[in-house]
Structure formats: structure tokens, C-alpha cells
């Protein structure tokens, strides 16, 4: 018959906990030791000798009733051995949740191992918020670990709700996942580049990744105080075949080469002729010649001769 529980109750009622622990410690050394002794000894350790709990769990894990020992650990607020048992028992959700809720149990590498194996995906998003508020400098490491399993659009939403500082902190992560060409990631990066006045990074991003609201970006940049951003606006309009808007921006900024290249790309005789007439009206003789040279395939000879003759370019 199973007398382990009776022995525990008897010794406990008498308050002889040390004697009970000594008895069980001797018992686990026997070849035919009752498996219940290992679990009860672990529970006793949580109450009376917490320093022995972790070693006991590591040595005798395969013989423990994990659920009973974990509950005892949590009651005694021994969260580190509780996490160890959860991990060994492949209860990764509980391990990750415990580490987020109880700081003494936190182990960064162990957490990354657990979070990549959780069944409940919501824990990953909880981890994102947890890292932002508690371990911001480790945020990029977390995102590298869960990159393949997480919804990046939702992460961007969390970053925006957390604040501008979180977006700046998440910049390396956003750059690393831009390879997926998600509109929300692209547009968030564009906002950060504009805020930082990094027109080179913005131009490189636009040229490589096309999944974003191009017209909205072009419209936003068209009135930017910096010339290079207005040039990007003209470029985006050009990419979307909005030739007139692009040329008008370039003309306003006296970016003659940009306007000529856009007109030539349009292959539209009417647009090209309009640009030629503009150069004549503004006495930009060199630009008129450059436009003729660049766009000659799309300019009727009679138009070129007429404009040249009437404006004295002969």
C-alpha cells in the first residue's frame, strides 16, 4: 500500500519537517524507491529548504509529478525552478508567461527559446510590449527570434501605440523586415526617414520597395521645405505616370534635368512641347537645346524649327 501521504501527514502534524526530509533523502537513494517520495521531497524543499529545490528538480525531473511540484514552487514564490520545470515539460506558454510576470525568474536566452515555441501566438505580442517597457535594449534580439512567426503589421501597431521613442527603437527591426515589402512597414519607415530628414534612405527605400501609397507620399512631400524631398515627390509622381505633376514640381524648383527626363519618359508630344515652350518663355536657351537633344524622338521637326526660329535660337 501507498503510505507516502500518511507519512507526510504524520510527521507534519508533529512538526518534524527536518526528520521527514532526512527520511525521504535516505529513501530516494534506494533502488526501489517509491516515485512519490521524489515529488513529496521536492514539495518539502519548497517549504523548508528552498535552496535545494533547483538541484532536486534538475537531478530527478523524470521522476517528479511536475504539476504538483510546480504548484508548490509558485506557492513558495520560487519562480526560477518553476520555469525550469515548465521548460523541461515542454509547457513553453507557461514558462514564457511566468518569466514575464515574475522578474526573479527572468532569463533572456531561456525566454527567447520559450517564446519561439509557444502555442498561443498572443504571448508573442505580449512579449513585444514587455520588452519595450522592461528590456528595450533587447527588443531587436526578440524580434530576430520571432521574425518568422509574428504578424509584423501588428507589431508596428504596438510600436505606434507605445510612442515615438518606440518607433525609433524599432528602426533596426523595421529595416530587417522590409524585405517582406509590407505596406505598413514601408510607410512607417518613410515617416521615420522624413522626420529624420534622411532623404537618401527614403529614396533608396522607394526605389527598392513599391508596396505603399505612392500618391499620398508624393502629395505629402510636394510642399516639404527641403528641396531633396520635393525632388522625391516629383520622382514618385513620375513613377506613377503623373507626368504633369512631376514636371510642374521640377519646374518650380528649377530642376531642369529632372523635368526633361520626365518629359522624355512620358513619350507624350504634347507634354514635351509644353516644356519646350516653357523654356522659350523663360529664356532658358541651354535647357531648350538639352530638351531637344534628349526628347528628339518624340518632337515633330516642324515644332522644333518653329520654336527655334521664333525665339531666335538659330
C-alpha positions as CSV (number, residue, x, y, z in Angstrom):
1,X,0.0,0.0,0.0
2,X,1.0,3.6,-0.6
3,X,2.0,5.1,2.7
4,X,3.9,8.2,1.5
5,X,1.0,10.6,2.1
6,X,0.3,9.1,5.5
7,X,4.0,9.6,6.5
8,X,4.0,13.2,5.3
9,X,0.8,14.0,7.3
10,X,2.1,12.2,10.4
11,X,5.5,14.0,10.5
12,X,3.9,17.3,9.5
13,X,1.4,17.2,12.3
14,X,4.2,16.7,14.7
15,X,6.2,19.5,13.2
16,X,9.2,17.2,12.4
17,X,9.9,18.5,9.0
18,X,13.7,18.1,9.1
19,X,13.3,14.5,10.2
20,X,10.8,13.9,7.3
21,X,13.2,15.5,4.8
22,X,16.1,13.4,6.1
23,X,13.9,10.3,5.9
24,X,12.9,11.0,2.3
25,X,16.5,11.9,1.3
26,X,17.6,8.5,2.5
27,X,14.7,6.9,0.7
28,X,15.5,8.3,-2.7
29,X,18.8,6.5,-2.6
30,X,17.2,3.1,-2.5
31,X,17.0,1.1,-5.8
32,X,13.2,0.5,-5.4
33,X,12.4,4.0,-4.1
34,X,8.7,4.9,-4.3
35,X,8.3,7.5,-7.1
36,X,6.0,9.6,-4.8
37,X,9.0,10.2,-2.5
38,X,10.7,12.4,-5.1
39,X,7.7,14.6,-5.6
40,X,7.0,15.0,-1.9
41,X,10.6,15.7,-1.1
42,X,10.5,18.5,-3.8
43,X,7.4,20.0,-2.2
44,X,9.1,19.8,1.3
45,X,12.1,21.6,-0.1
46,X,9.9,24.4,-1.4
47,X,8.6,25.0,2.1
48,X,11.7,24.4,4.3
49,X,14.9,24.3,2.2
50,X,14.3,26.4,-0.9
51,X,18.0,26.5,-1.8
52,X,17.8,22.7,-2.6
53,X,14.7,22.9,-4.9
54,X,16.5,23.7,-8.2
55,X,19.1,21.0,-7.9
56,X,16.4,18.5,-6.9
57,X,14.4,19.4,-10.0
58,X,17.3,19.0,-12.3
59,X,18.5,15.7,-10.9
60,X,15.2,14.0,-10.5
61,X,12.9,15.7,-13.1
62,X,11.9,12.4,-14.8
63,X,10.6,11.1,-11.5
64,X,8.6,14.1,-10.4
65,X,4.9,14.9,-10.7
66,X,5.6,18.2,-12.4
67,X,2.2,19.7,-11.8
68,X,2.4,19.2,-8.1
69,X,6.0,20.5,-7.7
70,X,5.3,23.5,-10.0
71,X,2.3,24.5,-7.8
72,X,4.4,24.2,-4.7
73,X,7.2,26.3,-6.3
74,X,4.7,29.0,-7.2
75,X,3.1,29.0,-3.8
76,X,6.6,29.5,-2.3
77,X,7.3,32.1,-5.0
78,X,10.2,30.1,-6.3
79,X,9.6,31.0,-9.9
80,X,13.0,30.1,-11.3
81,X,12.6,26.3,-10.6
82,X,9.0,26.6,-11.8
83,X,10.2,27.9,-15.1
84,X,12.8,25.2,-15.3
85,X,10.1,22.5,-14.8
86,X,7.8,24.1,-17.4
87,X,10.6,24.2,-20.0
88,X,11.6,20.6,-19.3
89,X,7.9,19.5,-19.5
90,X,7.5,21.5,-22.8
91,X,5.0,23.8,-21.3
92,X,6.5,26.8,-23.1
93,X,3.5,29.0,-22.8
94,X,3.5,28.7,-19.0
95,X,7.3,29.3,-18.9
96,X,7.1,32.4,-21.0
97,X,4.1,33.8,-19.1
98,X,5.8,33.2,-15.7
99,X,9.0,34.9,-16.8
100,X,7.1,38.0,-18.0
101,X,5.0,38.2,-14.8
102,X,7.7,37.5,-12.2
103,X,11.0,39.3,-12.7
104,X,13.2,36.9,-10.4
105,X,12.6,34.1,-12.9
106,X,13.7,36.1,-15.9
107,X,16.4,34.6,-18.1
108,X,16.8,36.3,-21.5
109,X,18.1,33.4,-23.6
110,X,15.7,31.0,-22.0
111,X,12.8,33.3,-22.7
112,X,13.8,33.5,-26.4
113,X,13.8,29.8,-26.5
114,X,10.4,29.6,-24.9
115,X,8.7,32.4,-26.9
116,X,9.6,30.8,-30.3
117,X,7.8,27.6,-29.2
118,X,4.6,28.9,-27.6
119,X,1.3,27.6,-28.9
120,X,-0.7,30.8,-28.1
121,X,0.5,33.5,-30.5
122,X,-0.9,36.2,-28.3
123,X,2.0,35.7,-25.9
124,X,4.4,36.9,-28.6
125,X,2.6,40.2,-28.8
126,X,2.6,40.4,-25.0
127,X,6.3,39.8,-25.2
128,X,6.8,42.7,-27.6
129,X,5.1,45.1,-25.2
130,X,7.0,43.6,-22.3
131,X,10.4,44.1,-23.9
132,X,9.5,47.6,-25.0
133,X,8.7,48.6,-21.4
134,X,11.1,46.4,-19.5
135,X,14.1,45.5,-21.7
136,X,14.1,48.0,-24.6
137,X,17.7,47.4,-25.4
138,X,17.0,43.7,-26.1
139,X,14.0,44.4,-28.3
140,X,15.9,43.8,-31.6
141,X,17.1,40.4,-30.3
142,X,13.5,39.4,-29.5
143,X,12.3,40.4,-33.0
144,X,15.1,38.5,-34.7
145,X,13.9,35.4,-32.8
146,X,10.2,35.6,-33.7
147,X,10.5,37.2,-37.1
148,X,9.2,34.2,-39.0
149,X,6.2,33.6,-36.8
150,X,4.9,37.1,-35.9
151,X,2.5,39.5,-37.7
152,X,4.7,42.5,-38.5
153,X,1.7,44.8,-39.1
154,X,0.5,44.2,-35.6
155,X,4.0,44.8,-34.2
156,X,4.1,48.2,-36.0
157,X,0.7,49.0,-34.4
158,X,2.1,48.2,-30.9
159,X,5.2,50.4,-31.6
160,X,3.0,53.3,-32.7
161,X,0.8,53.0,-29.6
162,X,3.8,52.9,-27.3
163,X,5.2,56.2,-28.6
164,X,7.6,57.8,-31.0
165,X,10.6,56.6,-28.9
166,X,9.4,53.0,-29.6
167,X,9.4,53.6,-33.3
168,X,12.9,54.9,-33.2
169,X,13.9,51.9,-31.1
170,X,12.3,49.6,-33.5
171,X,14.0,51.1,-36.6
172,X,16.6,48.3,-37.0
173,X,13.7,45.7,-36.7
174,X,11.7,47.6,-39.3
175,X,14.6,47.7,-41.7
176,X,15.2,44.0,-41.3
177,X,11.6,43.0,-42.1
178,X,11.2,45.5,-45.0
179,X,12.3,42.6,-47.2
180,X,8.7,41.3,-47.0
181,X,7.6,44.6,-48.7
182,X,4.6,45.2,-46.4
183,X,2.9,48.5,-46.9
184,X,2.6,49.3,-43.2
185,X,6.3,48.7,-42.7
186,X,7.3,50.7,-45.7
187,X,5.0,53.6,-44.8
188,X,6.2,53.7,-41.2
189,X,9.9,53.7,-42.3
190,X,9.0,56.6,-44.7
191,X,7.6,58.6,-41.8
192,X,10.7,58.0,-39.8
193,X,13.0,59.0,-42.6
194,X,11.0,62.2,-43.3
195,X,11.1,63.0,-39.6
196,X,14.9,62.5,-39.5
197,X,15.3,64.4,-42.8
198,X,17.1,61.4,-44.2
199,X,16.2,61.8,-47.9
200,X,18.9,59.3,-49.1
201,X,17.4,56.5,-47.1
202,X,13.9,57.5,-48.2
203,X,14.9,57.5,-51.9
204,X,16.6,54.1,-51.5
205,X,13.5,52.6,-49.8
206,X,11.1,53.9,-52.5
207,X,13.3,52.6,-55.3
208,X,13.5,49.1,-53.8
209,X,10.1,48.6,-52.2
210,X,7.0,49.6,-54.1
211,X,4.1,48.5,-51.8
212,X,2.9,51.8,-50.3
213,X,0.5,54.6,-51.1
214,X,2.7,56.4,-53.6
215,X,0.3,59.3,-54.4
216,X,-0.2,60.1,-50.7
217,X,3.5,60.2,-50.1
218,X,4.1,62.4,-53.2
219,X,1.4,64.8,-52.1
220,X,2.9,65.0,-48.6
221,X,6.4,65.7,-49.9
222,X,5.4,68.2,-52.6
223,X,5.4,71.0,-50.1
224,X,8.3,69.9,-47.9
225,X,10.7,72.7,-47.0
226,X,13.8,70.7,-48.2
227,X,14.5,70.5,-51.9
228,X,15.6,66.9,-52.0
229,X,12.2,65.8,-50.6
230,X,10.4,67.8,-53.2
231,X,12.6,66.0,-55.8
232,X,11.5,62.7,-54.3
233,X,7.9,63.8,-54.7
234,X,8.5,64.6,-58.3
235,X,10.2,61.2,-58.7
236,X,7.2,59.3,-57.2
237,X,4.7,61.2,-59.4
238,X,6.9,60.2,-62.4
239,X,6.9,56.5,-61.3
240,X,3.1,56.7,-61.3
241,X,3.0,58.3,-64.7
242,X,1.7,61.6,-63.3
243,X,3.8,63.4,-65.7
244,X,2.3,66.9,-65.4
245,X,2.5,67.0,-61.6
246,X,6.1,65.7,-61.7
247,X,7.2,68.2,-64.3
248,X,5.5,71.1,-62.5
249,X,7.3,70.4,-59.3
250,X,10.6,70.1,-61.1
251,X,10.0,73.4,-62.9
252,X,9.1,75.2,-59.7
253,X,12.4,74.1,-58.2
254,X,14.4,74.8,-61.4
255,X,15.3,71.1,-61.6
256,X,15.5,71.3,-65.4
257,X,17.2,68.0,-65.9
258,X,14.5,66.2,-63.9
259,X,11.8,67.9,-65.8
260,X,13.4,67.0,-69.2
261,X,14.0,63.4,-68.2
262,X,10.3,63.1,-67.0
263,X,9.0,64.6,-70.3
264,X,11.2,62.2,-72.3
265,X,10.0,59.2,-70.3
266,X,6.4,60.2,-70.9
267,X,6.8,60.0,-74.6
268,X,3.9,62.4,-74.8
269,X,4.5,65.0,-77.6
270,X,2.1,67.5,-76.1
271,X,3.8,67.4,-72.7
272,X,7.3,67.7,-74.3
273,X,6.1,70.6,-76.5
274,X,4.7,72.4,-73.4
275,X,8.1,72.1,-71.7
276,X,9.9,73.4,-74.7
277,X,7.6,76.4,-74.9
278,X,8.2,77.0,-71.1
279,X,11.9,77.1,-71.7
280,X,11.4,79.6,-74.6
281,X,9.2,81.8,-72.4
282,X,11.7,81.8,-69.6
283,X,14.7,82.3,-72.0
284,X,16.3,79.1,-70.9
285,X,18.2,78.6,-74.2
286,X,20.5,75.8,-72.9
287,X,17.6,73.9,-71.4
288,X,15.7,74.2,-74.7
289,X,18.6,72.7,-76.5
290,X,19.0,70.0,-73.9
291,X,15.3,69.1,-74.2
292,X,15.5,68.9,-78.0
293,X,18.6,66.6,-77.7
294,X,17.0,64.4,-75.1
295,X,13.5,64.1,-76.5
296,X,14.2,64.4,-80.2
297,X,12.4,61.1,-80.9
298,X,9.1,62.5,-79.7
299,X,9.3,66.1,-81.2
300,X,7.9,66.8,-84.6
301,X,10.6,68.6,-86.7
302,X,8.2,71.4,-87.6
303,X,7.6,72.2,-83.9
304,X,11.3,72.3,-83.2
305,X,12.1,74.5,-86.1
306,X,9.1,76.9,-85.4
307,X,10.1,77.4,-81.7
308,X,13.8,77.8,-82.5
309,X,13.1,80.3,-85.3
310,X,10.5,82.4,-83.4
311,X,12.8,82.7,-80.4
312,X,15.9,83.4,-82.3
313,X,17.6,80.1,-81.5
314,X,19.4,79.8,-84.8
